[in-house]
Amino acid sequence: MVGTRAADRLVLSDGQRAELEAIAASPSLAHRAVRQAGGLLDATRGLANEEIGRRHGVSANTVRAWRKSFAERGVAGVGVVAEGRGRKPWLPEGTVAEVVRLTLTEKPADGSTHWSTRTLAARIGNLSHGAVAQIWKDHGLQPWRTETFKLSNDPQFEDKLVDVVGLYLDPPARAVVFCFDEKTQCQALDRTQPSLPMVRGRAGTMTHDYKRNGTTDLFAALNVTTGEVLAQCRKRHTAADVLAFFKQIDKTVPRSLDIHVVLDNLSAHKAPEVTQWLAHPRRARWHLHFTPTSSSWLNLVERWFRNLTDRRLRRGVFTSVPDLIEAIMTWVEHGNTDPKPLAWHAKADDIIAKVRRGRTTLAQVKSKTVH
C-alpha cells in the first residue's frame, strides 16, 4: 500500500500567526472560522491533511480547500463562505453572538449561578433549548461545569517548585527520593445492605448510606525512581508519629545512600522532635524538600493516594479498623511486587509561566469585582 505524501508545511508571518491564534481562541466567532484557523495552525506544524481533518472533524479535501483559500485571500478569507455556498443561516442574525455573550457575562434573573439551555432559550425568546445546546457545543462552552482552582500565595513558590521538579526530572546520584504524606481519617465503612453485582446492562450497586466503624491514618512514602511504597497505618498523625515513620524510612535505605523527601508544610513535619532528630550528625544524609503552600498537586504521592482510593477504598466494605488496615497493606504489598513509578513530565519553567498567567487573570478578575 502506497502512503500519501504529507503536504508542505504552511508558512506564516508573525502577524498572520497572531491573527489566526486569536481567531482559534475566540469564544464568539463562528465555529467554522475557529475550526479553520485551528486547522491552518496545525498545518504550520507539518501535519498531514488527513491528520488535520481528523483533529477537526472534516475531510482531507476540506483541509486542502482551507489551504487554497488561505493562499489566495490570507487571514481575511478564514471562515468566509463563498457566495451561494454553505448551509443557509437557520437563526436570526446576531442570535449566536447574543447567546455566547449572555452565557459568558450575565446570570439568570432568579439568581441562579449559571444558565441551563432552557432558561437561556427562554431569556432569548423564539429559540429552542436544542439550539442553545448546539451553540454551546460549537463554541466550547459548558456553563454547567466548574473546576477547583487555587494559586499558591507562598512567597517562595518558584524556588520551591524548581527544587521539587528538579528532583523529579534529574534525581541526585547515590540517593533515594521519596514523596511523603499522610492520608488522614481513612474510614472503615460498612454498607447497610449487601451490594448487587454487576450484570449485563446494569452497573454494580451499593447503598448511599453506611455505618462508620472507625478511622486510621495512613503514612506513605513513594520511591520516585522505583514506584515502591513504604506504608504504615497509625492511630494519629502527630509529630511523634511522623518521627516514627521517618525512622522506618531510615532503616530501609542503605547507609551509603542519601535520602531526599518531598513533603508539605504540616506543622508536625517541622516539630522540634523531628528537627532535632534530623539535626543529628548521623542524619546528615537526610534532605527535606517542602512543597509550596496550597500545592499538594506537586507531591507525587497524592496521585498514588488517588489510585488507592479509586481502586480499593471507595467501593470497599470494612467491618472494622483492622479489616481496613489489612486491606490497605495487602494492596500496598501487592503493588510493590511489580511497582510502576509515576513519571513527572512538566518542566518548572512551563509551570511558572502558567501560574504567572493565572495570577494576571486573577488580578484582572479581582479588579472588576466589588467585595
N, C-alpha and C positions, 0 to 999 in steps of 0.2 A: 504494500500500500504506500503510495507516494504522499508525503506530507505536504501541506500547504506552506508557501513561503510567507514568513512574517512580514507585515507591512513596515515601511520605513518609519523610523521614529519621527514624530511630529515636532517640529522646531518652533518655539515661541519666543517672542521678545519678552522682556521683563514686564512691560506694560500689558501685553496680551495675557500673560500668565496671571497677573494680578486681577485683571477683569474676569477671567474665567473662574478663578478661585472664589471671587466674590459672588458670581452667579451660582456656582455649585453649592455654596454655603447658604444661599438665600432661603429663608423660610416662607417668602411670599411670592416669588416669581413663579411663572407657570412651570409645572412639573417637567414638561418637555424641554424647557430651557435648562433647568437644573440637571436633568439627566444627560443632555447633550454636552454641557460643559464638563461634567464629570467624566464622560467618555473621552472627550478630547484631552483632558488632563492625563487620563490613563494612557492615551496614545503617545504622550511625550515620554513615557517610561518604556516605550518599546514593546508594549504588549500587542499580541496578535489581535486582529479584528474579531476573531471568534471568541477570544477570551474577554475582550471588552464588551462584546454583545452579551455574553453570559452574565457578566457582572451587573449589567444594567437592564437586562430583560428585553433585549432587542436582537434582531438578526445581524449577522456579519455584514449583509448588504446595507442595512441601515447605518452601521458604523462607517462604511465606505462613503455613503451619502453625506454623513456628517463631515468627513474629511474633505470631500469635494466642495461642499458648501463653505467650509472654513477657508479653503484655498482661494475661493472666488470672492467671498464677502467679509472674511475675517470675523471678529467678535460680533459685529453688527448683525450677522446672519444667524447667530445662535438662538434657537428657539423660535425662529420665524418660519411660519408655514407659507409655502408658496401659494399665490393666489389661485383659488379654485381647488386646492388640495386640502387634505386633512379632514378630520371629523368636524362637523358643524357645531358651533357652541350650543350647549344644552342648558346653560344657565344665563340669566341676565348679566350683562357686562358689569363688572365690579363686585359680583357676589363672592367669588372665590377670595378676593383680596379682603373683603369685609369679614368673612368667616375667619380667615387667618388673623386679622387684626383683633377681633374680639377674643379669640382664643388666647392670644399672647398678652393682651393688655388690659382686659376687663374681666370682672367677675359677675356671676348672676346676681340679679337684684335681690334675691332672697337671702343673700349672704353665704351661699354655698362656696366652697373653696375652689371649685373648678366646674367647667361645663360638662354636660353629657351631650350626646348627639341630639337628643330630643329637646333639651332645654335651649340649646343653641339654635336648633331649627325653628323653635317657637319664637325666639328672640328676633331672628331674621325675618320670619314670615314667608309664606309661599315657598318653602323649601323643605324637602323631606330629610328625615334623620339619616337615611342612607346616603344622601348627597353630602351631608356633613361628614359622615364617616369616610367617604371616598376622598374628600378634600383633605381631611386629616392624614389619610394614608399617603396621598400624593406628596404632602409637604412634611412628612415625617413627624407629625405632631401626635403626642399621646398624653393628653391632659389628665387622664385617669391614673397615670403612673407618677411616682415620686421615688427618689433615691436618697439615702442618707449621705451626708456630706459635712465635713468639718476640716478647716485648715488649722494646723498646729500654730500656736502662738509662742512656741519655745524660741527664745532669742538666739539659741544655738542650734536651731533647726538644721541649717545647711551643713554645719560642721559635723553634727551627729549623723546626719544622713550619709554624708560622704564616708564617714568612718565605718558605718554598718554595711553599706553597699560594697565598700572596698573589701570587707571580709568575705562577702558572698562571692564576688567576681574574681578576687585574687587572694585566696586564703593564704596565711603565712606558712612557711615551710616548718616542718617538725612541730606541728601544733594541731590541736583539735578545736574546732569551732562548734560551739553549742548554741542553740536558740532555746532559752529557758523561760517558762512562765507557769503560772498556776491556773487551773480551771476550777474555780471555786464553786461550792454548792452544787455539785453533781447530785441530782436527786434520784433516789431509788423509788421509782414509780411503778405501782401495780394498777392494772385496769380493773374497772368494776364489773366487767363481764368478759368472757372469752372473746377473742377476735375471730372473725370469719376468714378463712383462707382465700387467696386469690384464685379465681376461676376465669375461664374464657368469658370475656365481656364484662367482668366486674373486678374491681380492684379489691385487694385485701382490706379489711376494716379493723378499726379499733375505737373504743369508746372515747368520747370527748372529755369525759371526767376520769379521775384517777384517785388512787389512795397513796398518800405520801408515807414512805417508810424510812425517812431519814436522809442524810446527805453525807458526802465525803468530799474532800478537797484533793484534786489530782495535781501532782507536781510532775512536770515533764521537761526533759532536755533533749532536743532533736540534734543529732550529729549532722551538720550541714553536708559533710562530704559523703557519708555512707548512707544516711537516711535512717540509721538505727535510733531508737528512742530509749532513754533511761526514764523510768516512771516509778512513782511511789504515791500511794494514797494515804492521806493523813487526816486526822480529825479537825485540824485547824491550819491556818496559814500565817502563823506568827513568825517573828524573826528567828526564834528557836527552830521552827520547822524548816525555814529556808536554810539555816546553817546546817541542819542535819542532812538536808538533801545535797548541799554543796559538798559535804564530807563524803557522801556516797559517790558523787561525780569524781572527787579527788582520788578515791580508792580504785576506780575503774580505769583511770587513764594512766598509762605507764609514766614513770617518773622522768623519762627522757623527753617527754613532750610537754609543750606549753598548753595552757587551757585558756581559750577565749570564749566569753559568754555574752551573748546578746540578750538583754533583758530590759524591762520597763522601769519606771520610776517609783514603783510602790515603796512606801516608807520602810517596810520590812526588809527590802533588799539593801537598804542603806543604814540599817540599825547598827548601834555601837558594837554589839556582839559579832555581827557579820564583818564589819570593817576591821575590828580588832583581829579577828581570825585571819583575814586576808592580809593584814599588815605584817604577819609573822614572816621571817625570812624563808621559812620552808614553803610558803605560798607565793613566793616571788614569781612563779610561773603562771599565776592567775592574772587575767586581764578582763575587766568588766567593760562592756560597751553598752551604754544606755541609749535607748531609742528616744527620739524627741517626744515630748508630751503630745497626747492625742494622735499617736502614730502607731497604734498596735498593728496596722497592716504591714509595717516594716519588719515584724518579727515572724519568721517562717513557721514557728511552732504554732501560731494561730491557725495557719492553714491545716496543720495536722490535727488540731483540736476540732476543726470543722469536719474533717474526714471521720473522726471518731464519733462525733455527734450524729452525722448523717447516716453512717453505716452501722453503728452499734447501739447508740443510746436512745435516739429519738423514738424508735419503734420497739425498744426493748421493754420487757416486763421483769421487774426486780422486786422480789418479795421482802428483801432485807438489804441493809447496807453491805454485809459480807457478800451477798449474792451479786450486788452491783460491782464491788471491788474485784471479785473473781472474774466477772465478765470483762471488765476493763483490762485487767492484767493478762487475761487469755488473749484478748485482741492485740495487745501490745506485743506479747511474746510471739504470736503468730506472724505479725508484721516484721518482726526482727529476724525471722528465719529467711526472708527474701526481701530485704529492705530496698526501697526505692527513694533516692534523695529527691527533695523538692528543689527544682532548679530556679534560680533567680536570674532574670534576663534584663530588667530595666536598668539603664545607666543613671548614675546620680545626676548628671547634667540634664538629662531629659526630664527627670522628676522635678528638679529645681525649676526648670523653665515652665513646667506645667503648673506648679504651685504658685509661681510668680504671676502667671496669667490669672489663676484663680483669685489671688489676692487683689489684683487690679479690678477684676469683675466684681468682686465682693465690695470693694471700696466704692465702685460706681453705684451698686445697688443700695448701699448704706446712705450715700449722698442723696438718693431720691426718696428715702424712707423717713417718715416722721415718727419718732418714738415718743 
